[in-house]
Structure formats: structure tokens, C-alpha cells
Amino acid sequence: MADKRQRLMLESEIPAFVDEVIKTGCDTCAIGHEYYTIGDADLPKEKID
């Protein structure tokens, strides 16, 4: 069975992650300098993952 423990995203991984979220059609919003929120997640079922 695969190890499914979660880990924190590395700072260097954040830009690529944000780009991928935007490509799905979701908007992102920065909260200060430390956090992002993902909005508009009303996506078609084939894109929800």
C-alpha cells in the first residue's frame, strides 16, 4: 500500500502549483504574503480533481 501521508508544499513548488490551479479555471487570491485561497471551484466534473 502506498504511503499517503501529507507533507507541506515546499516554497519552490508554490509557483507551479498556482499555475496549475489557474489552468483548471479556478481563481486564486493571495491573503497577505503567506497564504492563498482557491475560489470559483464550480468546475465541470472532469476537471474537479
Phi, psi and omega in degrees: 000137181289147177285121184251021177293143179271156175224158176289145177290137176288147180305324181291342180272345187298312181303317180293322178297313180299318177300317180294321178297315180298321179298333180285344181108356178278146173271151173240156179220124177284141175243099184068213181256001189242339189227154172233151171237149179256123181243174176054051181272024177275078185253159173298152183306325182288347179250356188296329179287000000 
